[in-house]
Structure formats: C-alpha cells, structure tokens
Amino acid sequence: MYDIAQYEPSIAKLEEIVKQLEAGELSLSDSMDLFEQGMKASKECYEILKNAEQKLKILSEEDEEE
C-alpha cells in the first residue's frame, strides 16, 4: 500500500524520466531502462491516487450515514 506522501516524489521522478526520454540523447538500452523506471513510477502514482479515492469514498459514505 502506498502512502499519499509518496505521490509528489513519485510524480517528480516520473516527470524527470519523461524529460530525459523526450530529450532523445540516450542510447536505446538506457532509454529502455528509464522507460521501465517510468512505468514503475506511473504505477506508484496510480496506486496512490486509487487508494486516496477509496479513502475519500469511505469518508463520504460515513458522512452520509451520520
């Protein structure tokens, strides 16, 4: 489970990876490695947001019950 506090560092890492890939100055091997890291960072961001959404849904349902 990912913590919401990890979102900003993960998104910053993803942005840096995209910037490096877009520059087009890396070898194919290095680009593939960075792409893999970017996919991992993207998954982390997705999971963090998904968990946050679930928490908000639970809180909203609890609020409606009161």
Backbone bond lengths (Angstrom), bond angles and torsions (degrees), N, CA, C in turn:
res aa  C-N    CA-C-N  psi(-1)  N-CA   C-N-CA  omega(-1)  CA-C   N-CA-C  phi
1 M - - - 1.458 - - 1.522 109.29 -
2 Y 1.310 115.32 134.52 1.449 121.02 -177.84 1.519 110.53 -96.73
3 D 1.315 114.91 146.91 1.459 122.22 179.81 1.521 109.34 -94.54
4 I 1.323 117.33 141.07 1.465 122.31 -179.54 1.535 111.66 -57.26
5 A 1.333 117.05 -28.01 1.461 120.64 179.00 1.526 111.65 -67.03
6 Q 1.318 117.45 -16.93 1.462 121.43 179.06 1.528 112.06 -84.40
7 Y 1.328 117.46 -8.46 1.463 120.07 -175.28 1.527 112.40 -63.24
8 E 1.316 116.83 -51.96 1.469 119.15 -176.42 1.528 112.57 -60.91
9 P 1.346 119.16 -45.88 1.469 117.81 176.25 1.534 112.85 -62.52
10 S 1.309 116.96 -36.37 1.469 120.37 179.60 1.517 111.50 -67.75
11 I 1.317 117.12 -42.97 1.460 119.94 -179.68 1.528 110.49 -69.57
12 A 1.331 117.36 -34.97 1.463 120.48 176.88 1.527 110.16 -65.14
13 K 1.316 116.59 -40.98 1.466 120.78 177.66 1.526 109.88 -62.41
14 L 1.318 116.61 -44.19 1.456 121.14 179.72 1.532 110.86 -62.41
15 E 1.319 117.03 -42.93 1.468 120.89 178.81 1.526 111.28 -62.23
16 E 1.316 117.16 -39.89 1.464 121.05 179.03 1.531 110.60 -65.98
17 I 1.312 116.28 -41.21 1.464 120.58 178.54 1.522 110.28 -62.50
18 V 1.319 117.03 -45.19 1.461 120.98 179.35 1.519 110.20 -60.58
19 K 1.319 116.56 -43.54 1.463 121.17 179.56 1.530 110.63 -59.40
20 Q 1.341 116.90 -44.31 1.460 120.63 -180.00 1.525 111.51 -65.86
21 L 1.331 116.33 -41.02 1.464 119.57 179.68 1.530 111.23 -67.23
22 E 1.318 116.83 -39.48 1.459 120.40 -179.83 1.522 112.59 -67.60
23 A 1.326 116.73 -26.76 1.469 120.32 179.30 1.525 110.75 -64.16
24 G 1.327 116.97 -28.53 1.452 121.04 176.26 1.515 115.44 69.30
25 E 1.307 117.34 23.20 1.466 120.89 -176.91 1.523 113.58 -103.17
26 L 1.321 117.36 5.24 1.462 121.32 -176.72 1.516 110.80 -98.57
27 S 1.313 115.12 156.51 1.461 119.39 173.41 1.523 108.89 -69.34
28 L 1.310 115.91 165.85 1.451 120.15 179.05 1.523 110.59 -60.84
29 S 1.306 116.84 -41.67 1.466 121.46 179.94 1.529 111.12 -62.69
30 D 1.324 116.45 -46.65 1.465 120.29 178.97 1.533 111.01 -65.17
31 S 1.332 116.36 -37.74 1.461 120.46 178.28 1.525 110.67 -63.97
32 M 1.320 116.63 -41.10 1.463 120.57 178.81 1.523 110.86 -64.57
33 D 1.331 117.09 -41.77 1.464 121.21 177.45 1.525 110.91 -61.35
34 L 1.329 115.63 -45.21 1.465 119.74 179.17 1.521 111.30 -65.65
35 F 1.327 116.32 -39.26 1.457 119.96 177.96 1.521 110.15 -59.59
36 E 1.331 117.03 -43.28 1.464 121.19 178.34 1.524 111.00 -61.90
37 Q 1.330 116.95 -43.06 1.466 120.68 177.06 1.525 110.46 -62.74
38 G 1.329 115.96 -38.98 1.457 120.63 179.10 1.515 111.99 -64.66
39 M 1.325 116.63 -39.17 1.460 120.25 177.59 1.531 110.80 -63.92
40 K 1.331 116.44 -38.99 1.465 120.13 177.92 1.525 110.19 -65.64
41 A 1.332 116.97 -44.38 1.466 120.96 179.21 1.524 110.56 -63.75
42 S 1.327 116.57 -39.21 1.462 121.11 177.92 1.526 110.74 -62.81
43 K 1.322 116.78 -42.71 1.460 120.91 178.65 1.525 110.59 -63.23
44 E 1.337 116.76 -41.67 1.464 120.62 177.85 1.529 110.06 -59.18
45 C 1.329 116.68 -47.30 1.465 120.82 -179.51 1.522 110.48 -60.89
46 Y 1.325 116.63 -44.20 1.454 120.78 179.30 1.526 111.32 -60.71
47 E 1.329 116.66 -46.05 1.460 120.79 -178.98 1.525 111.41 -64.63
48 I 1.314 117.05 -39.79 1.468 121.21 178.42 1.528 109.78 -61.46
49 L 1.339 116.76 -47.48 1.457 120.27 -179.66 1.522 111.74 -66.70
50 K 1.326 117.11 -37.71 1.458 121.14 177.92 1.524 110.58 -62.98
51 N 1.328 116.98 -43.65 1.466 121.22 178.14 1.525 111.14 -64.41
52 A 1.318 116.52 -40.90 1.468 120.32 178.84 1.524 110.23 -64.11
53 E 1.325 116.94 -40.86 1.456 121.06 178.38 1.533 111.05 -62.55
54 Q 1.327 116.35 -41.76 1.459 120.01 178.60 1.521 111.46 -63.51
55 K 1.334 116.29 -41.28 1.466 120.00 178.19 1.519 110.87 -62.67
56 L 1.349 116.17 -42.66 1.459 120.09 179.38 1.527 111.03 -64.36
57 K 1.308 116.43 -38.86 1.466 120.30 178.47 1.527 110.58 -63.36
58 I 1.320 116.72 -43.72 1.467 121.44 178.40 1.526 110.49 -62.04
59 L 1.340 115.97 -45.64 1.457 119.80 179.42 1.525 111.39 -62.83
60 S 1.326 116.87 -39.92 1.466 120.43 179.40 1.522 110.99 -64.96
61 E 1.330 116.15 -41.47 1.463 120.09 178.78 1.524 110.82 -65.22
62 E 1.327 116.82 -39.91 1.469 120.49 178.00 1.520 110.26 -64.66
63 D 1.321 116.11 -39.54 1.467 120.83 -179.77 1.531 110.44 -65.78
64 E 1.312 117.03 -38.62 1.462 121.08 178.84 1.521 112.02 -66.57
65 E 1.317 116.48 -31.74 1.459 121.07 -179.61 1.531 112.12 -71.55
66 E 1.313 116.49 -25.24 1.477 119.85 -177.38 1.469 112.72 -78.63
